[in-house]
Amino acid sequence: MPSAAALAAALALTAPSWAAPAFGAAPADADAPSRGPQPFFHRGPDGDLDAFPGFPGLKAPPLPNRPAPAAEAAPDGKPGAPEAAPPKPPTRAERLDRLMDRLAKAQDPEEASGIAALVQRTWMESGSDTADLLMARALVAMEGKRTDVAAALLDKIIELRPGWAEAWNRRATLRYLDGDDTGSMEDISHVLALEPRHFGALSGMGFILARHGENAAALRALRRALAVYPGDAELRKAVDKLAPSVEGQDL
Protein backbone atom coordinates (compact mmCIF):
# COMPACT_ATOMS: atom_id res chain seq x y z
CA MET A 1 0.00 0.00 0.00
CA PRO A 2 1.56 3.35 -0.93
CA SER A 3 2.39 5.80 1.76
CA ALA A 4 0.20 8.78 2.55
CA ALA A 5 2.75 11.10 0.93
CA ALA A 6 2.68 9.08 -2.32
CA LEU A 7 -1.11 9.13 -2.43
CA ALA A 8 -1.13 12.89 -1.94
CA ALA A 9 1.37 13.36 -4.80
CA ALA A 10 -0.70 11.10 -7.11
CA LEU A 11 -3.89 13.02 -6.35
CA ALA A 12 -2.13 16.31 -7.05
CA LEU A 13 -1.02 15.09 -10.49
CA THR A 14 -4.49 13.81 -11.45
CA ALA A 15 -6.49 16.79 -10.19
CA PRO A 16 -8.57 18.28 -13.06
CA SER A 17 -7.44 21.58 -14.52
CA TRP A 18 -10.80 23.26 -13.73
CA ALA A 19 -10.30 22.88 -10.00
CA ALA A 20 -9.59 26.29 -8.48
CA PRO A 21 -9.24 27.60 -4.94
CA ALA A 22 -12.23 29.89 -5.40
CA PHE A 23 -14.61 31.10 -8.09
CA GLY A 24 -12.94 33.58 -10.37
CA ALA A 25 -9.38 32.92 -9.13
CA ALA A 26 -6.41 33.50 -11.47
CA PRO A 27 -5.46 30.56 -13.80
CA ALA A 28 -2.68 28.17 -12.74
CA ASP A 29 -0.38 29.49 -15.49
CA ALA A 30 0.67 32.89 -14.21
CA ASP A 31 2.12 33.86 -17.60
CA ALA A 32 -1.15 33.26 -19.50
CA PRO A 33 -3.33 36.33 -20.04
CA SER A 34 -6.08 36.57 -17.48
CA ARG A 35 -9.67 36.21 -18.79
CA GLY A 36 -11.09 37.74 -15.66
CA PRO A 37 -13.60 36.04 -13.35
CA GLN A 38 -15.47 33.23 -15.13
CA PRO A 39 -19.17 32.69 -14.58
CA PHE A 40 -20.22 29.63 -12.70
CA PHE A 41 -23.28 29.15 -14.96
CA HIS A 42 -23.51 29.24 -18.73
CA ARG A 43 -26.36 31.02 -20.49
CA GLY A 44 -28.08 29.03 -23.21
CA PRO A 45 -29.44 30.40 -26.51
CA ASP A 46 -32.65 31.58 -24.84
CA GLY A 47 -30.75 33.46 -22.17
CA ASP A 48 -31.50 31.05 -19.35
CA LEU A 49 -28.81 29.67 -17.08
CA ASP A 50 -28.62 26.04 -18.16
CA ALA A 51 -25.14 24.49 -17.83
CA PHE A 52 -21.91 24.43 -15.91
CA PRO A 53 -18.71 25.42 -17.79
CA GLY A 54 -16.53 22.42 -18.56
CA PHE A 55 -19.40 19.94 -18.19
CA PRO A 56 -21.25 19.73 -21.54
CA GLY A 57 -24.75 18.36 -21.17
CA LEU A 58 -24.88 18.90 -17.42
CA LYS A 59 -27.88 21.11 -16.76
CA ALA A 60 -27.98 23.65 -14.00
CA PRO A 61 -30.71 23.21 -11.43
CA PRO A 62 -33.81 25.30 -12.10
CA LEU A 63 -33.81 28.65 -10.38
CA PRO A 64 -36.60 29.22 -7.90
CA ASN A 65 -39.44 31.46 -9.03
CA ARG A 66 -38.85 34.98 -7.87
CA PRO A 67 -41.86 36.28 -5.91
CA ALA A 68 -43.75 39.18 -7.41
CA PRO A 69 -42.90 42.53 -5.85
CA ALA A 70 -45.25 43.41 -3.05
CA ALA A 71 -47.55 46.41 -3.46
CA GLU A 72 -46.33 49.53 -1.74
CA ALA A 73 -47.69 49.61 1.74
CA ALA A 74 -50.14 52.32 2.71
CA PRO A 75 -49.53 54.42 5.86
CA ASP A 76 -51.68 51.99 7.86
CA GLY A 77 -49.41 49.10 6.87
CA LYS A 78 -51.88 47.51 4.42
CA PRO A 79 -50.93 47.05 0.78
CA GLY A 80 -51.80 50.16 -1.20
CA ALA A 81 -54.39 49.94 -3.96
CA PRO A 82 -53.50 51.02 -7.51
CA GLU A 83 -54.06 54.71 -8.09
CA ALA A 84 -57.56 55.24 -9.47
CA ALA A 85 -58.14 57.24 -12.61
CA PRO A 86 -59.57 60.71 -11.97
CA PRO A 87 -63.36 60.83 -12.32
CA LYS A 88 -64.76 62.22 -15.54
CA PRO A 89 -66.45 65.62 -15.25
CA PRO A 90 -70.24 65.50 -15.58
CA THR A 91 -71.70 66.13 -19.00
CA ARG A 92 -73.88 69.12 -19.80
CA ALA A 93 -76.99 66.92 -19.64
CA GLU A 94 -75.95 65.52 -16.24
CA ARG A 95 -75.30 68.99 -14.84
CA LEU A 96 -78.66 70.17 -16.14
CA ASP A 97 -80.48 67.21 -14.58
CA ARG A 98 -78.92 67.96 -11.20
CA LEU A 99 -79.80 71.64 -11.41
CA MET A 100 -83.38 70.88 -12.41
CA ASP A 101 -83.73 68.53 -9.46
CA ARG A 102 -82.43 71.22 -7.10
CA LEU A 103 -84.70 73.83 -8.69
CA ALA A 104 -87.79 71.70 -8.12
CA LYS A 105 -86.88 71.20 -4.44
CA ALA A 106 -85.67 74.71 -3.58
CA GLN A 107 -87.72 76.31 -0.81
CA ASP A 108 -85.97 79.65 -0.43
CA PRO A 109 -86.83 82.16 -3.22
CA GLU A 110 -83.28 83.50 -3.42
CA GLU A 111 -81.84 80.00 -3.63
CA ALA A 112 -84.34 79.10 -6.36
CA SER A 113 -83.47 82.25 -8.29
CA GLY A 114 -79.77 81.42 -8.13
CA ILE A 115 -80.35 77.88 -9.34
CA ALA A 116 -82.57 79.14 -12.16
CA ALA A 117 -79.75 81.45 -13.24
CA LEU A 118 -77.37 78.46 -13.36
CA VAL A 119 -79.92 76.55 -15.45
CA GLN A 120 -80.18 79.43 -17.90
CA ARG A 121 -76.39 79.70 -18.07
CA THR A 122 -76.21 75.98 -18.87
CA TRP A 123 -78.85 76.40 -21.58
CA MET A 124 -76.62 79.05 -23.14
CA GLU A 125 -73.83 76.51 -23.74
CA SER A 126 -74.03 75.71 -27.44
CA GLY A 127 -70.88 73.62 -27.76
CA SER A 128 -69.73 75.82 -30.65
CA ASP A 129 -67.50 78.89 -30.35
CA THR A 130 -68.97 80.28 -33.56
CA ALA A 131 -72.56 79.89 -32.35
CA ASP A 132 -71.66 81.43 -28.97
CA LEU A 133 -70.13 84.46 -30.70
CA LEU A 134 -73.15 84.93 -32.94
CA MET A 135 -75.48 84.60 -29.94
CA ALA A 136 -73.57 87.28 -28.04
CA ARG A 137 -73.99 89.63 -31.00
CA ALA A 138 -77.67 88.73 -31.33
CA LEU A 139 -78.31 89.56 -27.67
CA VAL A 140 -76.58 92.93 -28.04
CA ALA A 141 -78.73 93.63 -31.10
CA MET A 142 -81.89 92.69 -29.19
CA GLU A 143 -80.97 95.02 -26.33
CA GLY A 144 -80.40 97.79 -28.85
CA LYS A 145 -83.79 97.03 -30.47
CA ARG A 146 -82.11 96.23 -33.77
CA THR A 147 -84.56 93.46 -34.47
CA ASP A 148 -83.56 92.91 -38.10
CA VAL A 149 -79.92 92.31 -37.14
CA ALA A 150 -80.91 90.09 -34.22
CA ALA A 151 -83.28 88.05 -36.39
CA ALA A 152 -80.64 87.50 -39.08
CA LEU A 153 -78.10 86.38 -36.49
CA LEU A 154 -80.56 84.01 -34.80
CA ASP A 155 -81.53 82.53 -38.16
CA LYS A 156 -77.87 81.79 -38.81
CA ILE A 157 -77.38 80.25 -35.37
CA ILE A 158 -80.34 77.92 -35.84
CA GLU A 159 -78.96 76.91 -39.23
CA LEU A 160 -75.61 76.08 -37.61
CA ARG A 161 -76.94 74.47 -34.40
CA PRO A 162 -80.52 73.25 -34.92
CA GLY A 163 -80.26 71.09 -31.82
CA TRP A 164 -79.57 74.05 -29.53
CA ALA A 165 -82.85 74.74 -27.72
CA GLU A 166 -81.81 78.18 -26.52
CA ALA A 167 -81.31 79.44 -30.08
CA TRP A 168 -84.96 78.64 -30.84
CA ASN A 169 -86.03 80.17 -27.51
CA ARG A 170 -84.25 83.46 -28.19
CA ARG A 171 -85.83 83.74 -31.60
CA ALA A 172 -89.23 82.89 -30.08
CA THR A 173 -88.71 85.74 -27.61
CA LEU A 174 -87.73 88.14 -30.38
CA ARG A 175 -90.80 87.22 -32.41
CA TYR A 176 -93.04 87.55 -29.35
CA LEU A 177 -91.71 91.04 -28.66
CA ASP A 178 -92.20 91.90 -32.33
CA GLY A 179 -95.85 90.79 -32.19
CA ASP A 180 -95.35 87.65 -34.31
CA ASP A 181 -97.22 85.23 -32.07
CA THR A 182 -97.54 82.55 -34.75
CA GLY A 183 -93.80 82.54 -35.44
CA SER A 184 -93.07 82.60 -31.72
CA MET A 185 -95.30 79.57 -31.07
CA GLU A 186 -93.60 77.69 -33.89
CA ASP A 187 -90.20 78.33 -32.30
CA ILE A 188 -91.50 77.41 -28.85
CA SER A 189 -92.60 74.03 -30.20
CA HIS A 190 -88.97 73.41 -31.25
CA VAL A 191 -87.70 74.49 -27.83
CA LEU A 192 -89.99 72.11 -25.96
CA ALA A 193 -89.19 69.24 -28.32
CA LEU A 194 -85.51 69.67 -27.41
CA GLU A 195 -85.94 70.67 -23.74
CA PRO A 196 -89.40 69.89 -22.27
CA ARG A 197 -88.42 71.48 -18.94
CA HIS A 198 -87.72 74.91 -20.42
CA PHE A 199 -89.76 77.02 -18.00
CA GLY A 200 -89.12 80.16 -20.05
CA ALA A 201 -90.63 78.65 -23.21
CA LEU A 202 -93.55 77.18 -21.24
CA SER A 203 -94.39 80.50 -19.63
CA GLY A 204 -94.05 82.26 -23.00
CA MET A 205 -96.51 79.80 -24.49
CA GLY A 206 -98.91 80.50 -21.61
CA PHE A 207 -98.73 84.28 -22.12
CA ILE A 208 -99.34 83.98 -25.88
CA LEU A 209 -102.32 81.67 -25.37
CA ALA A 210 -103.78 83.99 -22.72
CA ARG A 211 -103.36 86.95 -25.07
CA HIS A 212 -105.51 85.10 -27.58
CA GLY A 213 -108.17 84.16 -25.03
CA GLU A 214 -107.14 80.51 -24.77
CA ASN A 215 -107.21 80.63 -20.99
CA ALA A 216 -107.55 76.90 -20.29
CA ALA A 217 -104.60 76.02 -22.52
CA ALA A 218 -102.67 79.00 -21.11
CA LEU A 219 -103.26 77.80 -17.54
CA ARG A 220 -102.00 74.32 -18.40
CA ALA A 221 -98.81 75.74 -19.91
CA LEU A 222 -98.19 78.05 -16.95
CA ARG A 223 -98.73 75.24 -14.46
CA ARG A 224 -96.25 73.07 -16.35
CA ALA A 225 -93.72 75.87 -16.03
CA LEU A 226 -94.50 76.26 -12.33
CA ALA A 227 -94.00 72.54 -11.74
CA VAL A 228 -90.46 72.89 -13.11
CA TYR A 229 -89.73 76.15 -11.29
CA PRO A 230 -92.02 76.32 -8.23
CA GLY A 231 -89.99 79.13 -6.68
CA ASP A 232 -90.89 81.65 -9.40
CA ALA A 233 -93.15 84.12 -7.56
CA GLU A 234 -94.23 85.98 -10.71
CA LEU A 235 -95.18 82.75 -12.42
CA ARG A 236 -97.24 81.70 -9.42
CA LYS A 237 -99.06 85.05 -9.46
CA ALA A 238 -99.89 84.54 -13.14
CA VAL A 239 -101.33 81.09 -12.38
CA ASP A 240 -103.35 82.38 -9.44
CA LYS A 241 -104.74 85.24 -11.54
CA LEU A 242 -105.75 83.05 -14.48
CA ALA A 243 -107.15 80.07 -12.56
CA PRO A 244 -110.46 81.68 -11.47
CA SER A 245 -111.46 82.46 -15.05
CA VAL A 246 -110.90 78.82 -15.99
CA GLU A 247 -112.04 76.99 -12.86
CA GLY A 248 -114.60 79.51 -11.55
CA GLN A 249 -113.06 79.92 -8.11
CA ASP A 250 -110.49 82.05 -6.34
CA LEU A 251 -107.31 80.32 -5.28
C-alpha positions as CSV (number, residue, x, y, z in Angstrom):
1,M,0.0,0.0,0.0
2,P,1.6,3.3,-0.9
3,S,2.4,5.8,1.8
4,A,0.2,8.8,2.6
5,A,2.8,11.1,0.9
6,A,2.7,9.1,-2.3
7,L,-1.1,9.1,-2.4
8,A,-1.1,12.9,-1.9
9,A,1.4,13.4,-4.8
10,A,-0.7,11.1,-7.1
11,L,-3.9,13.0,-6.4
12,A,-2.1,16.3,-7.0
13,L,-1.0,15.1,-10.5
14,T,-4.5,13.8,-11.5
15,A,-6.5,16.8,-10.2
16,P,-8.6,18.3,-13.1
17,S,-7.4,21.6,-14.5
18,W,-10.8,23.3,-13.7
19,A,-10.3,22.9,-10.0
20,A,-9.6,26.3,-8.5
21,P,-9.2,27.6,-4.9
22,A,-12.2,29.9,-5.4
23,F,-14.6,31.1,-8.1
24,G,-12.9,33.6,-10.4
25,A,-9.4,32.9,-9.1
26,A,-6.4,33.5,-11.5
27,P,-5.5,30.6,-13.8
28,A,-2.7,28.2,-12.7
29,D,-0.4,29.5,-15.5
30,A,0.7,32.9,-14.2
31,D,2.1,33.9,-17.6
32,A,-1.2,33.3,-19.5
33,P,-3.3,36.3,-20.0
34,S,-6.1,36.6,-17.5
35,R,-9.7,36.2,-18.8
36,G,-11.1,37.7,-15.7
37,P,-13.6,36.0,-13.3
38,Q,-15.5,33.2,-15.1
39,P,-19.2,32.7,-14.6
40,F,-20.2,29.6,-12.7
41,F,-23.3,29.2,-15.0
42,H,-23.5,29.2,-18.7
43,R,-26.4,31.0,-20.5
44,G,-28.1,29.0,-23.2
45,P,-29.4,30.4,-26.5
46,D,-32.6,31.6,-24.8
47,G,-30.8,33.5,-22.2
48,D,-31.5,31.0,-19.4
49,L,-28.8,29.7,-17.1
50,D,-28.6,26.0,-18.2
51,A,-25.1,24.5,-17.8
52,F,-21.9,24.4,-15.9
53,P,-18.7,25.4,-17.8
54,G,-16.5,22.4,-18.6
55,F,-19.4,19.9,-18.2
56,P,-21.2,19.7,-21.5
57,G,-24.7,18.4,-21.2
58,L,-24.9,18.9,-17.4
59,K,-27.9,21.1,-16.8
60,A,-28.0,23.6,-14.0
61,P,-30.7,23.2,-11.4
62,P,-33.8,25.3,-12.1
63,L,-33.8,28.7,-10.4
64,P,-36.6,29.2,-7.9
65,N,-39.4,31.5,-9.0
66,R,-38.8,35.0,-7.9
67,P,-41.9,36.3,-5.9
68,A,-43.8,39.2,-7.4
69,P,-42.9,42.5,-5.9
70,A,-45.3,43.4,-3.1
71,A,-47.5,46.4,-3.5
72,E,-46.3,49.5,-1.7
73,A,-47.7,49.6,1.7
74,A,-50.1,52.3,2.7
75,P,-49.5,54.4,5.9
76,D,-51.7,52.0,7.9
77,G,-49.4,49.1,6.9
78,K,-51.9,47.5,4.4
79,P,-50.9,47.0,0.8
80,G,-51.8,50.2,-1.2
81,A,-54.4,49.9,-4.0
82,P,-53.5,51.0,-7.5
83,E,-54.1,54.7,-8.1
84,A,-57.6,55.2,-9.5
85,A,-58.1,57.2,-12.6
86,P,-59.6,60.7,-12.0
87,P,-63.4,60.8,-12.3
88,K,-64.8,62.2,-15.5
89,P,-66.4,65.6,-15.3
90,P,-70.2,65.5,-15.6
91,T,-71.7,66.1,-19.0
92,R,-73.9,69.1,-19.8
93,A,-77.0,66.9,-19.6
94,E,-75.9,65.5,-16.2
95,R,-75.3,69.0,-14.8
96,L,-78.7,70.2,-16.1
97,D,-80.5,67.2,-14.6
98,R,-78.9,68.0,-11.2
99,L,-79.8,71.6,-11.4
100,M,-83.4,70.9,-12.4
101,D,-83.7,68.5,-9.5
102,R,-82.4,71.2,-7.1
103,L,-84.7,73.8,-8.7
104,A,-87.8,71.7,-8.1
105,K,-86.9,71.2,-4.4
106,A,-85.7,74.7,-3.6
107,Q,-87.7,76.3,-0.8
108,D,-86.0,79.7,-0.4
109,P,-86.8,82.2,-3.2
110,E,-83.3,83.5,-3.4
111,E,-81.8,80.0,-3.6
112,A,-84.3,79.1,-6.4
113,S,-83.5,82.3,-8.3
114,G,-79.8,81.4,-8.1
115,I,-80.4,77.9,-9.3
116,A,-82.6,79.1,-12.2
117,A,-79.7,81.5,-13.2
118,L,-77.4,78.5,-13.4
119,V,-79.9,76.5,-15.4
120,Q,-80.2,79.4,-17.9
121,R,-76.4,79.7,-18.1
122,T,-76.2,76.0,-18.9
123,W,-78.9,76.4,-21.6
124,M,-76.6,79.1,-23.1
125,E,-73.8,76.5,-23.7
126,S,-74.0,75.7,-27.4
127,G,-70.9,73.6,-27.8
128,S,-69.7,75.8,-30.6
129,D,-67.5,78.9,-30.4
130,T,-69.0,80.3,-33.6
131,A,-72.6,79.9,-32.3
132,D,-71.7,81.4,-29.0
133,L,-70.1,84.5,-30.7
134,L,-73.2,84.9,-32.9
135,M,-75.5,84.6,-29.9
136,A,-73.6,87.3,-28.0
137,R,-74.0,89.6,-31.0
138,A,-77.7,88.7,-31.3
139,L,-78.3,89.6,-27.7
140,V,-76.6,92.9,-28.0
141,A,-78.7,93.6,-31.1
142,M,-81.9,92.7,-29.2
143,E,-81.0,95.0,-26.3
144,G,-80.4,97.8,-28.8
145,K,-83.8,97.0,-30.5
146,R,-82.1,96.2,-33.8
147,T,-84.6,93.5,-34.5
148,D,-83.6,92.9,-38.1
149,V,-79.9,92.3,-37.1
150,A,-80.9,90.1,-34.2
151,A,-83.3,88.0,-36.4
152,A,-80.6,87.5,-39.1
153,L,-78.1,86.4,-36.5
154,L,-80.6,84.0,-34.8
155,D,-81.5,82.5,-38.2
156,K,-77.9,81.8,-38.8
157,I,-77.4,80.2,-35.4
158,I,-80.3,77.9,-35.8
159,E,-79.0,76.9,-39.2
160,L,-75.6,76.1,-37.6
161,R,-76.9,74.5,-34.4
162,P,-80.5,73.2,-34.9
163,G,-80.3,71.1,-31.8
164,W,-79.6,74.1,-29.5
165,A,-82.9,74.7,-27.7
166,E,-81.8,78.2,-26.5
167,A,-81.3,79.4,-30.1
168,W,-85.0,78.6,-30.8
169,N,-86.0,80.2,-27.5
170,R,-84.2,83.5,-28.2
171,R,-85.8,83.7,-31.6
172,A,-89.2,82.9,-30.1
173,T,-88.7,85.7,-27.6
174,L,-87.7,88.1,-30.4
175,R,-90.8,87.2,-32.4
176,Y,-93.0,87.5,-29.3
177,L,-91.7,91.0,-28.7
178,D,-92.2,91.9,-32.3
179,G,-95.8,90.8,-32.2
180,D,-95.3,87.7,-34.3
181,D,-97.2,85.2,-32.1
182,T,-97.5,82.5,-34.8
183,G,-93.8,82.5,-35.4
184,S,-93.1,82.6,-31.7
185,M,-95.3,79.6,-31.1
186,E,-93.6,77.7,-33.9
187,D,-90.2,78.3,-32.3
188,I,-91.5,77.4,-28.8
189,S,-92.6,74.0,-30.2
190,H,-89.0,73.4,-31.2
191,V,-87.7,74.5,-27.8
192,L,-90.0,72.1,-26.0
193,A,-89.2,69.2,-28.3
194,L,-85.5,69.7,-27.4
195,E,-85.9,70.7,-23.7
196,P,-89.4,69.9,-22.3
197,R,-88.4,71.5,-18.9
198,H,-87.7,74.9,-20.4
199,F,-89.8,77.0,-18.0
200,G,-89.1,80.2,-20.0
201,A,-90.6,78.7,-23.2
202,L,-93.5,77.2,-21.2
203,S,-94.4,80.5,-19.6
204,G,-94.0,82.3,-23.0
205,M,-96.5,79.8,-24.5
206,G,-98.9,80.5,-21.6
207,F,-98.7,84.3,-22.1
208,I,-99.3,84.0,-25.9
209,L,-102.3,81.7,-25.4
210,A,-103.8,84.0,-22.7
211,R,-103.4,86.9,-25.1
212,H,-105.5,85.1,-27.6
213,G,-108.2,84.2,-25.0
214,E,-107.1,80.5,-24.8
215,N,-107.2,80.6,-21.0
216,A,-107.6,76.9,-20.3
217,A,-104.6,76.0,-22.5
218,A,-102.7,79.0,-21.1
219,L,-103.3,77.8,-17.5
220,R,-102.0,74.3,-18.4
221,A,-98.8,75.7,-19.9
222,L,-98.2,78.0,-16.9
223,R,-98.7,75.2,-14.5
224,R,-96.3,73.1,-16.3
225,A,-93.7,75.9,-16.0
226,L,-94.5,76.3,-12.3
227,A,-94.0,72.5,-11.7
228,V,-90.5,72.9,-13.1
229,Y,-89.7,76.2,-11.3
230,P,-92.0,76.3,-8.2
231,G,-90.0,79.1,-6.7
232,D,-90.9,81.7,-9.4
233,A,-93.1,84.1,-7.6
234,E,-94.2,86.0,-10.7
235,L,-95.2,82.7,-12.4
236,R,-97.2,81.7,-9.4
237,K,-99.1,85.0,-9.5
238,A,-99.9,84.5,-13.1
239,V,-101.3,81.1,-12.4
240,D,-103.4,82.4,-9.4
241,K,-104.7,85.2,-11.5
242,L,-105.7,83.1,-14.5
243,A,-107.1,80.1,-12.6
244,P,-110.5,81.7,-11.5
245,S,-111.5,82.5,-15.1
246,V,-110.9,78.8,-16.0
247,E,-112.0,77.0,-12.9
248,G,-114.6,79.5,-11.6
249,Q,-113.1,79.9,-8.1
250,D,-110.5,82.1,-6.3
251,L,-107.3,80.3,-5.3
